[in-house]
């Protein structure tokens, strides 16, 4: 994460404006009432996402480097800090939707003011200092790209609870091609290198690069489809305890799961809520909005398993097809294909733990990833809401095993004889 990223000021300004411009475009379909929606404690309102990403630049770049720095509004540090204990107290996450003030106009004014100050800072810093702050600036841009995805998935959850089933996007959803037959890419037993290598950006949890030994295995060449998941459901998969982890079965019963999130039974078929609104379920699409527990139960029912994150990374690194369906395509929904990246985040069988030799960075940015390495499961690959330039084969996403509101899906693996 802290590799040198030597670029001229104009390149940084272009990149900064491009990322900030994407956030602005994602907000264009929103009405004033949408900006304060918070449908559950794990989600945040669009207004908060806009303010928090702005707070990040103000706190970690302007405050230590702008001459005669003064905060735009001293109260915003309390309102829009997310989880940085070393920065100070913060407003409770479950109550972000209660912040009708500051108004949207005030938050957008905050955003414009910080953008102006960031442009001035980047343009006037000497090259050596710009090179010094470049890793933090790059981190801030990738941080905002994470929040672009969260803005969409959080909004989808809120819209999905609305009986009017409002559509976020008015464009036609992308066509889905019939899936290819399920194939397998085999890998023999041996030592593999896992983790980030090179000078490009990566988060600190993607390092250090290290050796792992993998037994002989195979990874599916495509994602699991709705049709295949329906077979699991029709076979009574949600009620058959032999396929479920104990915690997973308890979560299924407590939360009343009988199908993936956003599936609505209509007679003998299903409709699905999407960012384009409610429409009939397409059996050829990749299944998404399933928890780790559901993904694991499906894999057991199918006589397979989920890949470990090391198996998944080795598969992705060696894959000839890495281009996929990302935010940039405008589809905003899984469409399938043979790429290892895009469409849905893919659950792995691996818990989120540090790589051998990992040490969190000093200072507040050390809180970015390391302190969450407990009670989370690893996902890989990115989704249809992930910006294309944000993801790579070594990217380690993580969520609790019962999380379903992200675009989360399934790629199977199986053991092979050595």
C-alpha positions as CSV (number, residue, x, y, z in Angstrom):
1,X,0.0,0.0,0.0
2,X,2.9,2.4,0.7
3,X,4.9,1.7,-2.5
4,X,6.3,4.8,-4.3
5,X,3.8,6.1,-6.8
6,X,5.8,8.8,-8.7
7,X,3.5,10.8,-11.0
8,X,3.4,14.5,-11.9
9,X,0.8,16.7,-10.3
10,X,-1.4,16.9,-13.4
11,X,-1.7,13.1,-13.5
12,X,-2.8,13.1,-9.8
13,X,-5.4,15.9,-10.4
14,X,-6.8,14.0,-13.4
15,X,-7.1,10.8,-11.4
16,X,-8.6,12.6,-8.4
17,X,-11.2,14.4,-10.6
18,X,-12.1,11.2,-12.4
19,X,-12.8,9.3,-9.2
20,X,-14.7,12.2,-7.7
21,X,-16.6,12.6,-10.9
22,X,-17.7,8.9,-10.8
23,X,-19.2,9.5,-7.3
24,X,-21.1,12.5,-8.6
25,X,-22.5,10.6,-11.5
26,X,-23.7,7.8,-9.2
27,X,-25.7,10.4,-7.3
28,X,-27.4,11.9,-10.4
29,X,-30.4,9.6,-10.2
30,X,-31.1,10.3,-6.6
31,X,-33.8,12.6,-5.2
32,X,-33.4,14.6,-2.1
33,X,-35.3,12.1,0.0
34,X,-32.9,9.3,-1.0
35,X,-29.8,10.9,0.4
36,X,-30.6,10.1,4.1
37,X,-31.9,6.5,3.7
38,X,-30.3,4.0,6.1
39,X,-32.1,0.7,6.0
40,X,-29.9,-1.3,8.5
41,X,-26.9,-0.7,10.8
42,X,-24.4,-2.2,8.3
43,X,-25.5,0.3,5.5
44,X,-25.0,4.1,5.3
45,X,-27.0,6.8,3.6
46,X,-25.6,8.3,0.3
47,X,-25.1,11.6,2.0
48,X,-22.9,10.0,4.6
49,X,-20.8,8.3,1.9
50,X,-20.3,11.6,0.1
51,X,-19.3,13.3,3.4
52,X,-17.1,10.5,4.7
53,X,-15.0,10.2,1.5
54,X,-14.5,14.0,1.6
55,X,-13.5,13.8,5.3
56,X,-10.8,11.3,4.5
57,X,-9.0,13.7,2.1
58,X,-9.4,16.6,4.6
59,X,-8.2,14.6,7.6
60,X,-5.3,12.6,6.1
61,X,-4.1,14.9,3.4
62,X,-5.1,18.5,3.9
63,X,-4.7,18.6,7.7
64,X,-1.1,17.5,7.8
65,X,0.1,19.2,4.6
66,X,-2.0,22.3,3.8
67,X,-0.4,25.5,5.0
68,X,-2.4,27.2,7.8
69,X,-4.9,24.3,7.7
70,X,-8.4,25.0,9.2
71,X,-11.2,22.4,9.1
72,X,-14.1,23.2,6.9
73,X,-16.4,22.5,9.9
74,X,-14.9,21.2,13.2
75,X,-18.0,19.2,13.9
76,X,-17.7,17.1,10.7
77,X,-14.8,15.1,12.1
78,X,-17.2,13.7,14.7
79,X,-20.1,13.2,12.3
80,X,-18.2,11.6,9.4
81,X,-15.3,9.6,11.0
82,X,-16.1,5.9,10.3
83,X,-14.0,3.8,12.7
84,X,-10.6,5.6,13.2
85,X,-10.2,5.4,17.0
86,X,-6.9,7.4,16.8
87,X,-8.6,10.3,15.1
88,X,-11.3,10.8,17.8
89,X,-14.9,10.2,18.8
90,X,-17.5,9.6,16.1
91,X,-21.3,9.5,15.6
92,X,-22.7,5.9,16.0
93,X,-22.8,4.0,12.8
94,X,-26.4,2.7,13.2
95,X,-27.6,6.3,13.6
96,X,-26.2,7.8,10.4
97,X,-29.6,8.0,8.9
98,X,-30.8,10.3,11.6
99,X,-28.5,13.1,10.4
100,X,-30.9,15.3,8.5
101,X,-28.5,18.1,9.3
102,X,-26.1,19.1,7.9
103,X,-28.2,19.3,4.8
104,X,-27.4,17.8,1.4
105,X,-26.5,21.2,0.2
106,X,-24.1,21.7,3.1
107,X,-22.4,18.3,2.4
108,X,-22.1,19.1,-1.3
109,X,-20.6,22.4,-0.4
110,X,-18.1,20.7,1.9
111,X,-17.2,18.3,-1.0
112,X,-16.6,21.2,-3.4
113,X,-14.5,23.1,-0.9
114,X,-12.3,20.2,-0.1
115,X,-11.9,19.4,-3.9
116,X,-10.8,23.0,-4.5
117,X,-8.3,22.8,-1.6
118,X,-7.0,19.4,-2.7
119,X,-6.4,20.8,-6.2
120,X,-4.5,23.7,-4.8
121,X,-2.5,21.4,-2.5
122,X,-1.5,18.9,-5.3
123,X,-0.7,21.7,-7.7
124,X,1.6,23.6,-5.4
125,X,3.5,20.9,-3.6
126,X,7.1,20.4,-4.6
127,X,7.7,17.1,-6.4
128,X,9.5,15.5,-3.4
129,X,6.6,16.2,-1.0
130,X,4.0,15.1,-3.6
131,X,5.9,11.8,-3.9
132,X,5.8,11.6,-0.2
133,X,2.0,12.0,0.1
134,X,1.3,10.0,-3.0
135,X,0.6,6.7,-1.2
136,X,-2.0,8.3,1.0
137,X,-3.6,10.1,-2.0
138,X,-3.8,6.7,-3.8
139,X,-5.3,5.1,-0.7
140,X,-7.9,7.9,-0.6
141,X,-8.9,7.3,-4.2
142,X,-9.3,3.5,-3.7
143,X,-11.1,4.2,-0.5
144,X,-13.6,6.3,-2.4
145,X,-14.0,3.6,-5.0
146,X,-14.9,1.2,-2.2
147,X,-17.6,3.7,-1.1
148,X,-18.9,4.0,-4.7
149,X,-19.7,0.3,-4.5
150,X,-21.1,0.6,-1.0
151,X,-23.3,3.6,-2.0
152,X,-25.0,1.4,-4.7
153,X,-25.4,-1.7,-2.5
154,X,-26.6,0.3,0.5
155,X,-29.1,2.1,-1.7
156,X,-30.3,-1.1,-3.3
157,X,-31.0,-2.5,0.2
158,X,-33.1,0.5,1.1
159,X,-34.9,0.5,-2.2
160,X,-35.5,-3.2,-1.9
161,X,-37.4,-2.7,1.3
162,X,-39.7,-0.2,-0.4
163,X,-43.1,-1.8,-1.4
164,X,-43.0,0.5,-4.5
165,X,-39.7,-1.3,-5.7
166,X,-38.2,1.9,-7.1
167,X,-35.6,1.6,-9.8
168,X,-32.3,3.4,-9.3
169,X,-31.3,3.0,-13.0
170,X,-33.7,3.8,-15.9
171,X,-31.5,2.2,-18.6
172,X,-32.2,-1.3,-19.8
173,X,-30.3,-4.1,-18.0
174,X,-27.6,-5.9,-19.9
175,X,-28.5,-9.1,-21.8
176,X,-27.4,-12.3,-20.3
177,X,-25.8,-14.9,-22.5
178,X,-26.6,-18.6,-21.8
179,X,-23.9,-20.0,-19.5
180,X,-21.3,-22.3,-20.8
181,X,-21.3,-25.9,-19.5
182,X,-19.7,-26.1,-16.0
183,X,-16.0,-26.9,-16.6
184,X,-13.0,-27.3,-14.3
185,X,-9.5,-26.0,-14.3
186,X,-7.3,-28.5,-12.6
187,X,-4.2,-27.6,-10.6
188,X,-1.7,-30.2,-9.3
189,X,-0.3,-30.2,-5.9
190,X,2.6,-27.8,-5.3
191,X,3.9,-24.6,-3.8
192,X,2.4,-21.3,-5.1
193,X,3.2,-17.7,-4.4
194,X,0.3,-15.7,-3.0
195,X,-0.1,-12.0,-2.3
196,X,0.7,-8.7,-4.0
197,X,4.0,-8.2,-5.9
198,X,5.1,-5.2,-7.9
199,X,4.9,-1.5,-7.7
200,X,1.2,-1.0,-8.4
201,X,-1.3,-0.2,-5.6
202,X,-2.5,-2.8,-3.2
203,X,-4.0,-2.6,0.3
204,X,-1.7,-3.6,3.1
205,X,-3.7,-6.9,3.8
206,X,-2.6,-8.2,0.4
207,X,1.0,-8.5,1.6
208,X,3.5,-9.9,2.3
209,X,3.8,-12.1,-0.7
210,X,4.4,-15.6,0.6
211,X,4.5,-19.3,-0.2
212,X,1.6,-21.7,0.3
213,X,1.3,-25.4,-0.5
214,X,-1.9,-26.4,-2.3
215,X,-3.1,-30.0,-2.7
216,X,-4.4,-31.1,-6.1
217,X,-7.7,-29.5,-6.8
218,X,-10.0,-28.0,-9.5
219,X,-11.8,-24.7,-9.7
220,X,-15.0,-24.1,-11.7
221,X,-14.6,-22.2,-14.9
222,X,-17.7,-20.2,-14.3
223,X,-20.0,-18.9,-11.5
224,X,-23.0,-20.8,-10.1
225,X,-26.2,-19.8,-11.8
226,X,-29.7,-19.1,-10.5
227,X,-30.9,-22.3,-12.3
228,X,-28.4,-24.4,-10.4
229,X,-29.2,-22.7,-7.1
230,X,-32.9,-23.3,-7.7
231,X,-32.2,-27.0,-7.9
232,X,-30.7,-26.8,-4.4
233,X,-33.8,-25.0,-3.2
234,X,-36.2,-27.5,-4.9
235,X,-34.3,-30.3,-3.2
236,X,-35.1,-28.8,0.2
237,X,-31.6,-27.4,0.6
238,X,-32.6,-24.7,3.1
239,X,-34.2,-27.3,5.4
240,X,-31.6,-30.1,5.2
241,X,-29.3,-29.7,8.2
242,X,-26.7,-32.0,6.8
243,X,-25.6,-29.3,4.4
244,X,-25.3,-26.5,6.9
245,X,-22.7,-25.3,9.4
246,X,-24.2,-25.1,12.9
247,X,-23.9,-21.3,12.9
248,X,-25.3,-21.1,9.4
249,X,-28.3,-23.1,10.3
250,X,-28.9,-20.9,13.3
251,X,-28.6,-17.8,11.1
252,X,-31.0,-19.3,8.5
253,X,-33.6,-20.0,11.1
254,X,-33.2,-16.7,13.0
255,X,-33.4,-14.6,9.8
256,X,-35.9,-16.8,8.0
257,X,-33.9,-17.4,4.8
258,X,-35.7,-19.5,2.2
259,X,-34.0,-17.9,-0.9
260,X,-31.3,-15.4,-1.8
261,X,-31.9,-11.8,-0.8
262,X,-34.2,-9.9,-3.2
263,X,-35.9,-13.0,-4.5
264,X,-39.7,-12.8,-4.2
265,X,-42.0,-15.8,-4.8
266,X,-44.8,-15.2,-7.3
267,X,-46.8,-18.4,-7.6
268,X,-44.4,-21.1,-8.9
269,X,-41.7,-18.7,-10.0
270,X,-39.6,-15.8,-8.6
271,X,-39.2,-12.2,-9.3
272,X,-35.9,-10.4,-8.3
273,X,-35.4,-6.9,-7.2
274,X,-32.5,-5.2,-9.0
275,X,-31.2,-1.6,-9.3
276,X,-33.4,-1.6,-12.5
277,X,-36.4,-2.4,-10.4
278,X,-38.4,-5.6,-10.0
279,X,-38.3,-8.2,-12.9
280,X,-38.6,-11.9,-13.5
281,X,-35.7,-14.0,-12.3
282,X,-33.4,-15.0,-15.1
283,X,-32.2,-18.6,-14.5
284,X,-29.0,-18.0,-16.5
285,X,-27.6,-15.2,-14.4
286,X,-25.1,-15.9,-11.7
287,X,-26.7,-16.3,-8.3
288,X,-26.0,-13.4,-6.0
289,X,-26.9,-11.9,-2.7
290,X,-26.2,-15.1,-0.8
291,X,-24.4,-15.4,2.5
292,X,-21.2,-17.5,3.1
293,X,-23.5,-19.9,4.9
294,X,-25.7,-20.3,1.9
295,X,-22.8,-20.6,-0.5
296,X,-21.2,-23.3,1.7
297,X,-24.5,-25.2,2.1
298,X,-25.0,-25.1,-1.7
299,X,-21.4,-26.4,-2.3
300,X,-21.9,-29.3,0.1
301,X,-25.2,-30.2,-1.5
302,X,-23.5,-30.2,-4.9
303,X,-20.8,-32.5,-3.6
304,X,-18.2,-29.9,-3.9
305,X,-16.8,-27.1,-1.7
306,X,-15.8,-23.5,-1.9
307,X,-12.2,-22.7,-2.9
308,X,-9.7,-21.4,-0.4
309,X,-8.5,-17.9,-1.1
310,X,-5.1,-19.2,-2.1
311,X,-6.7,-21.6,-4.6
312,X,-8.9,-18.8,-5.9
313,X,-5.9,-16.5,-6.4
314,X,-3.8,-19.1,-8.1
315,X,-6.8,-19.8,-10.4
316,X,-7.2,-16.0,-11.2
317,X,-3.6,-15.3,-11.7
318,X,-3.4,-18.1,-14.3
319,X,-6.8,-17.3,-15.9
320,X,-6.7,-16.1,-19.5
321,X,-10.0,-14.1,-18.9
322,X,-9.8,-11.4,-16.4
323,X,-12.0,-8.7,-17.9
324,X,-15.4,-8.9,-16.5
325,X,-18.7,-7.0,-15.7
326,X,-17.8,-4.1,-13.5
327,X,-19.4,-0.8,-12.5
328,X,-17.9,0.8,-15.7
329,X,-20.1,-1.4,-17.9
330,X,-23.3,0.2,-16.5
331,X,-25.1,-3.1,-16.2
332,X,-25.4,-2.8,-12.4
333,X,-26.3,-6.5,-12.3
334,X,-24.5,-9.8,-12.9
335,X,-24.6,-11.1,-16.5
336,X,-22.2,-14.0,-16.3
337,X,-19.4,-15.2,-18.6
338,X,-16.1,-16.9,-18.1
339,X,-14.1,-14.1,-16.5
340,X,-12.7,-14.8,-13.1
341,X,-13.3,-11.2,-12.1
342,X,-16.5,-9.1,-12.0
343,X,-20.3,-9.9,-11.7
344,X,-20.3,-11.1,-8.1
345,X,-17.9,-11.3,-5.2
346,X,-17.0,-14.9,-4.7
347,X,-17.0,-16.4,-1.2
348,X,-14.0,-18.5,-0.3
349,X,-13.6,-21.0,2.5
350,X,-10.9,-18.9,4.1
351,X,-11.3,-16.7,7.2
352,X,-9.9,-13.2,7.1
353,X,-6.6,-13.5,8.9
354,X,-3.2,-11.8,8.4
355,X,-0.6,-13.1,6.0
356,X,2.6,-14.4,7.6
357,X,4.7,-11.4,8.5
358,X,1.9,-8.9,8.2
359,X,2.2,-5.7,10.3
360,X,-0.3,-2.9,10.2
361,X,1.1,0.4,9.2
362,X,1.9,3.0,11.8
363,X,-0.6,5.8,12.5
364,X,-4.4,6.0,11.7
365,X,-4.1,4.3,8.3
366,X,-3.0,1.2,10.2
367,X,-6.7,0.9,11.3
368,X,-7.8,0.5,7.7
369,X,-7.7,-3.3,7.4
370,X,-5.8,-5.0,10.2
371,X,-8.2,-4.6,13.1
372,X,-11.0,-6.4,11.2
373,X,-9.1,-9.7,11.0
374,X,-11.6,-11.6,13.1
375,X,-15.0,-13.1,12.5
376,X,-15.0,-12.3,8.8
377,X,-14.7,-14.5,5.6
378,X,-12.7,-13.7,2.5
379,X,-14.3,-12.8,-0.8
380,X,-12.5,-12.4,-4.1
381,X,-13.0,-11.1,-7.6
382,X,-15.1,-7.9,-7.5
383,X,-18.7,-7.4,-8.7
384,X,-20.8,-5.5,-11.1
385,X,-20.7,-2.6,-8.7
386,X,-16.9,-2.5,-8.3
387,X,-15.0,0.0,-10.4
388,X,-12.8,-1.9,-12.9
389,X,-9.6,-0.2,-11.9
390,X,-10.1,-1.0,-8.3
391,X,-9.8,-4.8,-8.3
392,X,-7.0,-7.3,-9.0
393,X,-6.4,-11.0,-8.4
394,X,-4.8,-10.4,-5.0
395,X,-7.6,-8.1,-3.7
396,X,-9.0,-9.4,-0.3
397,X,-12.5,-8.3,0.4
398,X,-14.1,-9.5,3.7
399,X,-17.5,-9.6,5.3
400,X,-19.2,-11.5,8.1
401,X,-20.5,-14.9,7.0
402,X,-24.2,-13.9,7.3
403,X,-23.8,-10.8,5.1
404,X,-26.1,-10.8,2.0
405,X,-26.5,-7.2,0.8
406,X,-23.4,-7.1,-1.3
407,X,-23.3,-8.7,-4.7
408,X,-22.0,-12.0,-3.3
409,X,-22.0,-15.3,-5.3
410,X,-20.5,-18.7,-5.7
411,X,-17.7,-20.4,-7.6
412,X,-17.2,-24.0,-6.8
413,X,-14.0,-26.1,-6.2
414,X,-13.3,-29.7,-5.6
415,X,-10.5,-32.0,-4.5
416,X,-8.6,-34.0,-7.0
417,X,-6.4,-37.0,-6.5
418,X,-2.7,-36.3,-6.2
